[in-house]
Amino acid sequence: MRTLNALLAAALLATAGSAFAADMTKEEAIAKAQEIHPGEVVKAYTETQHGQKLWEVQIKGADGKKVALFFNVATGEQDLKAK
């Protein structure tokens, strides 16, 4: 019985990590934004739009134009609908 309990506990611990993935960090958002649009990071901060917590990363490109990219904090995916 102890062996069964130990195996069950080990299985639960092994699968629990993927269910509680960490939120995207500021550094990760900046790195991802610079992959998409190289340039100088002007600002990076969180905001909430339509009930979703987002990273907004503002980048000044080589042409001098500023671009804002948005990433979902929970998933790390780029949010193309955010403004």
C-alpha positions in Angstrom: 0.0 0.0 0.0 2.9 2.4 0.8 4.4 1.7 -2.6 1.1 2.5 -4.3 0.7 5.7 -2.4 4.3 6.7 -3.3 3.7 6.0 -6.9 0.5 8.0 -7.0 2.2 10.9 -5.2 5.1 10.8 -7.7 2.7 10.8 -10.7 0.7 13.7 -9.4 3.9 15.8 -8.8 5.2 14.9 -12.2 2.1 16.2 -14.0 1.3 19.2 -11.8 4.2 21.3 -13.2 2.7 21.6 -16.6 -0.7 22.6 -15.3 0.8 25.6 -13.4 3.1 27.1 -16.0 4.6 30.4 -15.1 3.4 33.7 -16.6 5.4 35.4 -19.3 8.0 37.7 -17.7 8.9 41.2 -18.8 12.2 40.0 -20.2 10.5 37.2 -22.2 8.0 39.7 -23.6 10.8 42.1 -24.6 12.8 39.3 -26.3 9.8 38.0 -28.2 8.9 41.6 -29.3 12.5 42.2 -30.6 12.4 39.0 -32.6 9.3 40.2 -34.3 10.3 43.9 -34.7 14.0 44.7 -34.0 14.8 48.0 -32.5 15.1 50.0 -29.3 12.7 49.1 -26.5 11.1 52.4 -25.3 8.6 50.9 -22.7 7.4 47.6 -21.5 4.5 47.3 -19.0 1.4 45.3 -18.2 -2.2 46.4 -18.8 -5.6 44.8 -19.0 -7.7 44.9 -22.2 -11.0 43.0 -22.5 -10.3 41.1 -19.3 -6.9 39.9 -20.5 -3.7 40.8 -18.8 -1.2 41.8 -21.5 2.4 42.9 -21.9 2.7 46.0 -24.1 6.2 46.4 -25.5 6.9 49.7 -27.4 9.8 49.6 -29.8 11.4 52.3 -31.8 12.5 50.9 -35.1 15.5 51.9 -37.2 13.2 54.1 -39.3 12.3 56.1 -36.1 8.7 54.8 -36.0 7.3 53.4 -32.8 5.5 50.1 -32.8 3.5 48.5 -29.9 3.3 44.8 -29.6 1.1 43.0 -27.2 1.5 39.5 -25.5 -0.9 37.6 -23.3 0.8 37.3 -19.9 -0.7 33.9 -19.1 0.0 32.2 -22.5 2.9 34.2 -24.0 1.1 34.4 -27.3 1.1 37.6 -29.3 -2.3 39.4 -29.2 -2.9 40.9 -32.6 -6.3 42.4 -31.6 -5.0 44.6 -28.8 -4.5 48.3 -29.4 
